[in-house]
């Protein structure tokens, strides 16, 4: 049997010796780097195979070929046992995919023009509220500008030795102005808060709606870190800007504009003097914005890369320990974190330069206003109080101008985050289904199917396959044979490069949102949603009764442990709640499958997370869950293939055998060799408990393939 360990990408062949050495260093290797039955069992005890790309190479590399280029049966068995653990499935899939794809393709970022248009779209339903808030804030700011002339009036009264009553009356007006401004400002800010929160809520809803509608292959190409950073850090930045920075920025801009108008009303020469500071401030703003926009965009990308690396490292921590990859992953985390720190320090230096330039502008403007006041008072064109009011007006601009320009820091950062969110909301979503599958069961037809993740690097070749209504078909084959890719294409995750897939006579990619009611795909990477267990189950059928929930759990042998939880079906599970084991998580997914009741089920190594004893229980649960449905099962263990209606064997992206278990076993082909190797290993390999004779190992390594 040919060695397909590196068939997912040609580069792995050259890398195999180095990664085989890594595997030996981790304690898994036998003589010459060959992973035999006992060594594989030891590796399975040590921890799951790799979850990251590099570790995935290690898993594949331990399938050593002899000089003739073939894999010996004991080696195939060893890897099959190691592959039983489960995490390696995702690991090798990740590396296979990276071999066939040219790195992550980040989700798009909207252009500035598109971002502004998106904001206008979000504000359009709130136009009346926006106009009202703006009018109130203009009135509040105008009231505040009465303070400086009133103070100037007091100065003139004191200089002219005016009466105490006149000064007292002016002071009373100051108090009235302060109270009126406070009331109007509070009302205006409450309207702005309502406007901002409503707009933010609509943005979040649109983002979540579009993010959930993104094709899964698009999310996988971008990496989980990119989407996670957008939905966490970017949303947080925008929320903070809406609640704090934008209202303050709006008030500052209003104050600046109206203050310049007030200076002009006092005397146009005061305005001219004050405007001497504007060129310096404008140059400072241009200098800052030109550097801040790309810097903050770069910071968001770096934060996404850091998030992705942390997810990879923490999510695969057991694998990292098992393969002694801690130093490599620590270096990667350090590299990503150092990049974020370096970009942050660039931002700090940018802000320091920004403020130093602002201070220079302030001194220039204030000096010009004071000189203008001196000459106007000297020639009798202005009183001392008027000159005082002008100086106070310009001095009162220090805060708003500094705030407005400083808030550009938050505004630019929020704008960068907003552009990333708008980029996702503008992604095309699946069109409404134009065709629907007829009620009842469905059949699956695959004709001339070929697929390549990169042009010129096909992973599937001219596959023809028919699955009849109610038939259960098991896919088996070596790592990289193309099983997972075929399963994904049948599920409609992405369209094939060539050929056709028909579910009930309709391409699954044309089913749109109706696909979720027709096709169910369950992988080993099942998520438990935070909340009561009953709510988690009702995600599949919101109107399900408690009795229906219990019936679904009972059908997959999960009712006993579910009712034994502290609060039964009301027990909070997921993050912050009761932790479920991998076996129970998969049972929960199978119960959701029963509640959803789709006619077509695709299981991609759905029992891989369980140990041997747990796997037997899960396999029985799987059999009951898919009973009466059309099923395509990527078999993690050959015991699953033995109970299937038909077995399809894949090698190098091609179907090489198809038939029942008994037919293929009698044919003495690749499937028979794998079955014999598995059976021998189960008889001789060290196991915690003897396995039933029907339990047979999967062919070669069984991590996910591409």
C-alpha positions in Angstrom: 0.0 0.0 0.0 1.4 3.3 -1.0 2.4 5.9 1.6 -0.1 8.8 1.5 1.1 10.5 4.6 2.2 13.6 2.8 -0.3 13.5 -0.1 -2.0 16.7 1.0 1.0 18.8 -0.1 4.3 17.9 -1.9 6.4 20.0 0.5 5.8 17.7 3.4 7.9 14.9 1.8 11.0 16.9 2.1 10.1 17.9 5.7 9.4 14.4 6.9 12.9 13.5 8.2 13.1 16.7 10.3 9.6 16.2 11.8 10.2 12.5 12.3 13.1 13.6 14.6 10.7 15.9 16.4 8.3 13.0 16.9 11.1 10.8 18.3 12.1 13.6 20.7 8.6 13.6 22.0 9.0 10.0 23.0 6.8 8.5 20.2 9.3 7.1 17.8 10.6 3.6 17.4 13.8 2.5 15.8 14.6 4.6 12.8 11.7 6.9 13.5 9.0 4.3 12.7 5.9 4.5 14.8 4.9 1.0 15.6 1.8 -0.3 17.5 3.2 -0.1 21.0 4.8 3.3 20.3 1.5 4.6 19.0 -0.3 3.4 22.0 2.2 5.2 24.2 1.7 8.4 22.2 -2.0 8.1 22.5 -1.6 7.9 26.3 0.8 10.9 26.2 -1.7 13.2 24.6 -3.5 14.0 21.4 -1.7 14.5 18.1 -0.9 18.0 17.0 -3.5 20.7 16.6 -1.3 23.3 14.9 0.2 23.2 11.5 3.8 22.4 12.4 2.7 19.7 14.8 0.5 18.3 12.0 3.6 17.6 10.0 5.0 15.7 13.0 2.0 13.4 13.0 2.3 12.7 9.3 6.0 12.3 9.3 5.9 9.3 11.7 4.4 7.2 8.9 7.8 6.1 7.6 8.2 4.5 4.2 10.7 1.7 3.5 13.1 1.9 0.6 10.4 0.6 -1.8 8.1 3.5 -0.8 5.5 1.4 1.0 4.2 1.5 4.5 4.5 -1.7 6.5 1.3 -3.0 8.2 2.6 -2.5 11.7 3.4 1.1 10.9 0.0 1.7 9.5 -1.6 0.2 12.6 0.6 2.3 14.9 -0.4 5.5 13.2 -4.1 4.4 13.1 -4.0 4.0 16.9 -2.3 7.3 17.4 -4.9 8.9 15.2 -7.6 7.6 17.4 -7.1 10.3 20.0 -8.8 13.0 18.1 -7.1 16.4 18.2 -4.7 15.3 15.5 -7.7 15.3 13.1 -7.9 19.0 13.2 -4.2 19.4 13.4 -3.4 17.6 10.2 -6.3 19.1 8.4 -5.0 22.6 9.3 -1.6 21.7 7.9 -2.9 20.0 4.8 -5.0 23.1 4.1 -2.0 25.4 4.6 0.0 23.3 2.2 -2.7 23.8 -0.5 -3.6 27.4 0.3 -1.3 30.4 0.2 -1.7 31.5 3.8 -4.6 33.2 5.5 -6.8 35.6 3.4 -8.0 38.2 5.9 -11.6 39.4 5.8 -11.9 42.7 3.8 -11.6 46.2 5.3 -14.0 48.9 3.9 -12.7 52.0 2.2 -13.1 55.3 4.0 -15.8 56.3 1.5 -17.7 53.1 2.1 -17.3 53.4 5.9 -18.8 56.9 5.8 -21.7 55.7 3.6 -22.3 52.8 6.1 -22.5 55.3 9.0 -25.0 57.4 7.0 -27.1 54.3 6.4 -27.1 53.5 10.1 -28.0 57.0 11.1 -30.7 57.4 8.4 -33.6 55.9 10.5 -32.5 58.2 13.4 -32.4 61.5 11.5 -35.0 63.2 13.6 -33.3 62.3 16.8 -29.9 63.3 15.3 -31.2 66.8 14.3 -32.8 67.3 17.7 -29.6 66.3 19.5 -27.6 68.6 17.3 -29.9 71.6 17.8 -29.9 71.2 21.6 -26.1 70.9 21.7 -25.8 74.1 19.6 -28.0 75.9 22.0 -26.1 74.6 25.0 -22.8 75.6 23.5 -24.1 79.1 22.6 -25.3 79.6 26.2 -21.8 78.7 27.4 -20.3 81.4 25.2 -22.1 84.1 27.1 -19.8 83.6 30.1 -16.8 85.5 28.6 -18.7 88.7 27.6 -20.3 88.7 31.1 -16.9 88.4 32.7 -15.6 91.2 30.4 -18.6 93.3 31.5 -17.6 92.8 35.2 -14.1 93.9 34.3 -15.4 97.1 32.7 -17.6 97.8 35.6 -14.8 97.4 38.0 -12.5 99.6 35.9 -15.1 102.3 35.7 -15.9 101.9 39.4 -19.4 100.8 38.6 -22.0 100.2 41.3 -22.2 97.0 43.3 -25.7 96.4 42.1 -24.6 96.3 38.5 -21.8 93.9 39.3 -24.2 91.7 41.3 -26.7 91.7 38.5 -24.1 90.6 36.0 -22.9 87.8 38.4 -26.5 86.6 38.8 -26.7 86.4 35.0 -23.5 84.2 35.1 -25.2 81.8 37.5 -28.4 81.7 35.3 -26.3 81.0 32.2 -24.4 78.2 34.0 -27.7 76.5 35.1 -29.3 76.8 31.7 -26.2 75.4 30.0 -26.1 72.5 32.4 -29.7 71.6 31.8 -29.5 71.8 28.0 -26.2 70.0 27.9 -27.6 67.1 30.0 -30.6 66.8 27.7 -28.5 67.0 24.6 -26.0 64.4 25.9 -28.9 62.0 26.7 -30.2 62.4 23.2 -26.7 61.7 21.8 -26.3 58.7 24.0 -29.7 57.3 22.8 -28.6 58.0 19.2 -25.2 56.4 19.7 -26.4 53.3 21.5 -29.2 52.7 19.0 -26.8 53.0 16.1 -24.2 50.8 17.8 -26.9 48.1 18.4 -27.9 48.2 14.8 -24.2 47.9 13.8 -23.7 44.9 16.1 -26.8 43.2 14.8 -25.8 43.7 11.2 -22.3 42.5 11.9 -23.4 39.3 13.8 -26.0 38.6 11.0 -23.4 38.9 8.3 -20.7 37.1 10.3 -23.0 34.1 10.8 -23.9 34.1 7.1 -20.3 34.1 5.9 -19.4 30.9 4.1 -17.4 28.6 6.5 -14.5 28.3 4.0 -14.2 32.1 3.9 -13.9 32.2 7.7 -11.4 29.4 7.7 -9.3 31.2 5.1 -9.2 34.3 7.3 -8.5 32.4 10.5 -10.6 32.5 13.7 -8.3 35.2 15.1 -9.3 37.8 12.5 -13.0 37.4 13.1 -12.6 37.1 16.8 -10.6 40.4 17.0 -13.2 42.2 15.0 -16.1 41.0 17.1 -14.3 41.7 20.4 -11.6 44.4 20.2 -13.0 46.3 17.3 -16.5 46.4 18.6 -15.2 47.5 22.0 -13.2 50.3 20.4 -16.3 51.5 18.6 -18.5 51.2 21.6 -16.1 53.3 23.7 -15.9 55.9 20.9 -19.7 56.1 20.6 -20.2 56.5 24.4 -17.2 58.8 25.1 -15.0 60.1 22.3 -17.6 61.0 19.7 -19.9 63.1 22.0 -16.9 64.9 23.4 -15.5 65.4 19.9 -18.9 66.8 18.7 -19.1 69.3 21.6 -15.5 70.3 21.1 -16.0 71.0 17.4 -19.2 73.0 18.1 -17.4 75.0 20.8 -14.5 75.8 18.4 -16.8 77.0 15.6 -19.1 79.1 17.8 -16.1 80.6 19.7 -14.5 81.8 16.4 -17.9 83.3 15.6 -18.0 85.1 19.0 -14.5 86.5 18.4 -15.7 87.9 15.1 -18.7 89.6 16.8 -16.4 91.2 19.3 -14.0 92.5 16.6 -12.9 90.9 13.4 -9.3 91.7 14.3 -9.5 89.4 17.4 -10.6 86.7 15.0 -7.7 87.4 12.7 -5.2 87.2 15.5 -6.7 83.9 16.8 -6.5 82.4 13.3 -2.7 82.7 13.3 -2.7 79.5 15.4 -4.9 77.6 12.8 -2.1 76.9 10.3 0.0 75.3 13.0 -3.0 73.3 14.3 -4.1 72.3 10.8 -0.6 71.2 9.9 -0.4 69.2 13.2 -3.7 67.5 12.4 -2.6 66.6 8.8 0.7 65.3 10.1 -1.0 63.2 12.8 -3.9 61.8 10.6 -1.5 60.8 7.8 0.4 58.7 10.2 -2.4 57.6 12.6 -4.7 56.0 10.0 -2.2 53.4 8.6 -0.7 52.9 12.1 -4.0 52.0 13.8 -5.0 49.8 10.9 -1.7 48.0 11.3 -2.3 47.7 15.0 -5.7 46.1 14.4 -4.2 43.5 12.0 -1.4 42.8 14.5 -3.9 42.3 17.3 -5.8 39.8 15.1 -2.6 37.9 14.4 -1.8 37.9 18.1 -5.3 36.7 18.9 -5.0 33.9 16.4 -1.7 32.7 17.8 -3.1 32.7 21.3 -6.1 30.7 20.2 -3.9 28.1 18.4 -1.5 27.8 21.4 -4.0 27.6 24.2 -6.5 25.5 22.2 -3.8 23.0 21.4 -2.0 23.1 24.8 -2.1 19.4 25.4 -0.6 18.7 21.9 2.1 21.4 22.5 3.1 19.6 25.7 3.0 16.1 24.1 5.3 17.1 21.2 7.6 19.3 23.3 6.6 22.3 21.2 6.3 24.7 24.0 9.4 26.7 23.1 8.3 27.1 19.5 4.9 28.3 20.4 6.2 30.6 23.1 8.5 32.1 20.5 5.6 32.6 18.2 3.5 34.3 20.9 6.4 36.4 21.8 6.9 37.4 18.2 3.2 38.4 17.8 3.2 40.2 21.1 6.4 42.1 20.4 4.9 43.3 17.1 1.9 44.6 19.0 4.1 46.3 21.6 6.3 47.9 18.9 3.2 49.3 17.1 1.8 50.6 20.4 5.1 52.4 21.2 5.0 54.0 17.7 1.6 55.3 18.6 2.8 56.7 21.9 5.6 58.6 20.1 3.2 59.8 17.6 0.9 61.2 20.3 3.8 62.9 22.1 4.9 64.7 18.9 1.2 65.7 18.3 0.9 67.4 21.7 4.2 69.3 21.5 3.0 70.8 18.2 -0.4 71.8 19.7 1.3 73.7 22.6 3.3 75.7 20.1 0.0 76.7 18.3 -1.6 77.7 21.6 1.2 80.1 22.5 1.2 81.7 19.1 -2.5 82.3 19.1 -2.8 83.6 22.7 0.1 86.0 22.2 -1.5 87.3 19.0 -4.8 87.9 20.7 -3.2 89.7 23.7 -1.2 91.9 21.3 -4.3 92.7 19.3 -6.2 93.6 22.5 -3.4 95.9 23.6 -3.5 97.9 20.4 -7.3 98.0 20.2 -7.6 99.2 23.7 -4.8 101.7 23.1 -6.5 103.3 20.1 -9.9 103.2 21.8 -11.5 100.6 19.5 -12.1 98.2 22.4 -12.6 98.3 26.1 -10.5 96.4 28.6 -13.5 94.1 29.2 -13.8 93.4 25.5 -10.1 92.6 25.3 -10.4 90.4 28.4 -13.4 88.6 26.8 -11.4 88.0 23.6 -8.4 86.6 25.6 -10.8 84.4 27.6 -12.5 83.2 24.4 -9.1 82.1 22.9 -8.0 80.6 26.2 -11.2 78.6 26.4 -10.3 77.1 23.0 -7.3 75.3 24.5 -9.5 72.6 26.0 -11.8 72.0 23.0 -9.0 72.2 20.4 -6.8 69.9 22.3 -9.7 67.5 23.0 -10.8 67.6 19.3 -7.3 66.9 18.0 -6.5 64.4 20.8 -9.8 62.6 20.2 -8.6 62.1 16.7 -6.5 59.4 18.3 -9.6 57.5 19.5 -11.5 58.5 16.4 -8.9 57.1 14.1 -8.6 53.9 16.1 -12.4 53.5 16.1 -12.6 54.4 12.4 -10.1 51.6 11.7 -12.2 49.2 13.7 -15.4 50.4 12.0 -13.9 49.9 8.6 -13.1 46.3 9.6 -16.7 45.7 10.8 -18.2 47.3 7.7 -15.9 45.1 5.6 -17.6 42.1 7.1 -21.1 43.5 6.8 -20.5 44.2 3.1 -19.4 40.6 2.5 -21.9 38.8 0.1 -24.3 36.5 1.9 -26.0 33.4 0.6 -28.9 34.4 -1.6 -32.4 33.3 -0.5 -33.0 29.7 -1.6 -34.4 29.6 -5.1 -34.9 25.8 -4.9 -35.9 23.5 -2.1 -35.5 19.8 -1.5 -38.7 17.9 -1.5 -40.0 16.7 1.8 -38.8 13.2 2.9 -35.5 11.6 2.3 -32.8 12.7 -0.2 -30.2 11.0 -2.3 -26.7 12.4 -3.1 -25.1 12.3 -6.5 -21.5 13.2 -7.2 -20.4 13.4 -10.8 -16.9 14.1 -12.1 -16.0 15.9 -8.9 -12.6 17.6 -8.8 -11.4 20.3 -6.3 -8.3 22.3 -5.7 -7.6 24.8 -2.9 -5.0 26.4 -5.1 -5.0 26.4 -8.9 -2.8 23.6 -10.2 -2.9 21.6 -6.9 -6.0 19.4 -7.1 -6.8 17.3 -4.0 -9.8 15.5 -5.6 -9.9 13.9 -9.0 -12.9 12.8 -11.1 -15.0 11.4 -8.2 -18.3 9.6 -9.0 -20.5 8.6 -6.1 -24.1 7.9 -5.5 -25.7 7.6 -2.0 -29.2 6.4 -2.1 -32.0 7.6 0.2 -31.5 6.2 3.7 -28.1 4.6 2.8 -25.2 5.0 5.3 -21.9 5.3 3.5 -18.5 5.3 5.3 -15.5 7.1 3.8 -12.1 5.6 4.7 -8.6 6.4 3.6 -5.2 7.7 4.6 -4.6 11.2 5.9 -4.6 13.5 2.9 -6.8 11.1 0.8 -9.5 13.8 0.4 -12.2 12.5 2.7 -12.9 15.7 4.6 -12.8 17.8 1.4 -15.3 15.5 -0.2 -17.5 15.7 2.9 -17.3 19.5 2.9 -18.3 19.7 -0.8 -21.3 17.4 -0.3 -22.3 19.6 2.7 -22.2 22.7 0.5 -19.5 24.4 2.5 -18.0 25.5 -0.8 -18.6 24.8 -4.5 -16.4 22.3 -6.2 -13.8 23.3 -8.7 -15.1 20.9 -11.3 -17.9 18.5 -11.6 -21.2 18.6 -9.6 -22.7 17.6 -6.3 -26.5 17.2 -6.1 -28.5 16.7 -3.0 -32.0 15.7 -3.9 -31.2 16.8 -7.4 -30.1 20.3 -6.3 -26.6 21.6 -5.8 -26.2 22.2 -2.0 -24.7 25.6 -2.7 -28.0 26.7 -4.2 -30.0 25.8 -1.2 -29.1 29.0 0.6 -30.4 29.2 4.2 -32.6 26.1 3.4 -29.4 24.0 3.5 -29.5 24.1 7.3 -32.8 22.3 7.3 -31.6 19.8 4.7 -28.0 19.0 5.6 -26.4 18.6 9.0 -22.6 18.5 9.3 -21.1 17.3 12.6 -17.4 17.4 13.1 -15.2 16.5 16.1 -15.0 20.3 16.9 -18.4 20.7 18.5 -19.2 23.8 20.4 -21.1 24.0 23.7 -23.0 27.3 23.9 -23.0 29.0 27.3 -26.4 28.8 29.0 -28.8 26.1 30.3 -28.5 22.7 28.7 -32.1 22.9 27.5 -31.4 26.1 25.6 -28.4 24.6 24.0 -30.6 21.8 22.7 -33.3 24.1 21.6 -30.9 25.8 19.2 -31.8 22.9 16.8 -35.6 23.3 17.4 -36.7 26.4 19.4 -40.2 25.1 19.9 -39.1 21.7 21.3 -40.9 20.6 24.5 -39.1 19.3 27.5 -40.4 15.8 26.7 -38.9 16.1 23.2 -35.5 17.2 24.6 -35.5 14.2 26.9 -36.4 11.8 24.1 -33.6 13.1 22.0 -31.1 12.7 24.8 -32.4 9.3 25.6 -32.0 8.2 22.0 -28.2 9.0 22.2 -27.8 7.5 25.7 -27.3 11.0 27.2 -30.4 11.3 29.3 -29.0 9.7 32.4 -26.0 11.9 32.8 -28.0 15.0 31.7 -30.5 14.5 34.5 -27.7 13.8 36.9 -26.3 17.3 36.4 -26.8 19.6 39.4 -29.9 21.3 37.9 -30.8 18.7 35.3 -31.6 20.2 31.9 -31.5 23.7 33.5 -27.8 23.3 34.4 -25.7 26.0 32.9 -23.0 24.5 30.6 -20.3 26.0 28.5 -18.1 28.9 29.5 -18.6 29.8 33.1 -20.8 26.8 33.7 -20.6 23.0 34.0 -17.8 21.6 31.9 -18.8 18.7 29.6 -16.3 16.1 28.4 -15.6 15.5 24.7 -17.8 12.4 24.7 -20.8 14.3 26.3 -20.3 17.3 24.0 -20.6 15.0 20.9 -23.6 13.3 22.4 -25.2 16.8 22.8 -24.5 17.5 19.1 -26.1 14.2 18.2 -29.2 15.1 20.3 -29.4 18.4 18.5 -29.2 16.5 15.2 -32.2 14.4 16.2 -34.2 17.5 17.1 -33.3 19.3 13.8 -34.3 16.1 11.9 -32.5 16.8 8.6 -32.7 14.2 5.8 -29.0 14.2 5.1 -26.3 13.8 7.8 -22.5 14.2 7.3 -20.3 13.1 10.2 -16.7 14.1 9.9 -14.9 12.0 12.5 -17.6 12.9 15.1 -16.4 10.2 17.6 -12.7 11.2 17.4 -12.8 13.1 20.8 -13.7 10.0 22.8 -11.5 7.2 24.1 -12.1 3.6 23.2 -14.9 2.9 25.7 -16.5 6.3 25.0 -16.2 5.7 21.3 -18.2 2.5 21.5 -21.0 4.4 23.2 -20.9 7.2 20.7 -20.9 4.8 17.8 -24.1 3.3 19.1 -25.5 6.8 19.5 -24.5 7.7 16.0 -26.2 4.7 14.6 -29.5 5.6 16.3 -29.1 9.3 15.3 -28.7 8.6 11.6 -31.2 5.8 11.4 -33.5 6.4 8.5 -31.4 9.3 7.1 -29.0 9.5 4.2 -25.6 9.5 5.9 -22.0 10.1 4.8 -19.6 9.2 7.6 -15.8 10.0 7.5 -14.9 7.0 9.5 -12.4 7.5 12.3 -12.4 3.8 13.2 -13.0 0.9 10.9 -15.6 -0.4 13.3 -17.8 2.4 11.9 -17.1 1.3 8.4 -17.9 -2.3 9.2 -21.5 -1.4 10.3 -22.1 0.9 7.3 -24.2 -0.1 4.3 -21.3 0.7 2.0 -17.6 1.5 2.4 -15.8 3.9 0.0 -12.0 3.8 0.1 -10.1 6.9 -1.0 -6.5 7.3 -2.0 -4.8 10.4 -3.4 -8.1 12.2 -3.9 -9.6 9.3 -5.8 -12.1 6.6 -5.0 -10.3 3.3 -5.3 -12.8 0.8 -3.8 -16.5 0.8 -3.1 -18.6 -2.0 -1.6 -19.9 -3.5 1.6 -17.5 -4.4 4.3 -17.7 -8.1 3.5 -17.1 -7.5 -0.2 -14.0 -5.3 0.3 -12.7 -7.7 2.9 -13.0 -10.6 0.5 -11.4 -8.6 -2.4 -8.1 -8.4 -0.5 -7.5 -4.8 -1.6 -6.4 -1.7 0.4 -9.4 -2.0 2.7 -8.7 -5.6 3.5 -5.0 -4.8 4.3 -6.1 -2.1 6.7 -8.6 -4.3 8.3 -6.0 -7.1 8.8 -3.5 -4.6 10.2 -6.0 -3.2 12.6 -7.2 -6.6 13.8 -3.6 -7.8 14.4 -2.8 -4.7 16.4 -5.9 -5.0 18.5 -4.9 -8.6 19.4 -1.3 -7.8 20.2 -1.1 -4.1 21.2 -1.3 -3.0 24.8 -4.8 -1.8 25.6 -6.4 -1.0 29.0 -9.1 -3.5 28.2 -9.7 -6.1 25.4 -11.7 -4.8 22.5 -14.6 -6.6 20.8 -13.6 -8.6 17.7 -15.6 -6.2 15.6 -13.5 -3.3 16.6 -10.9 -2.7 13.9 -8.5 0.1 13.5 -8.7 2.7 10.8 -6.4 2.6 7.9 -3.2 4.5 8.3 -3.4 7.8 10.2 -6.9 9.1 10.5 -6.5 12.8 11.1 -8.6 15.1 9.0 -7.5 15.3 5.4 -7.5 17.6 2.5 
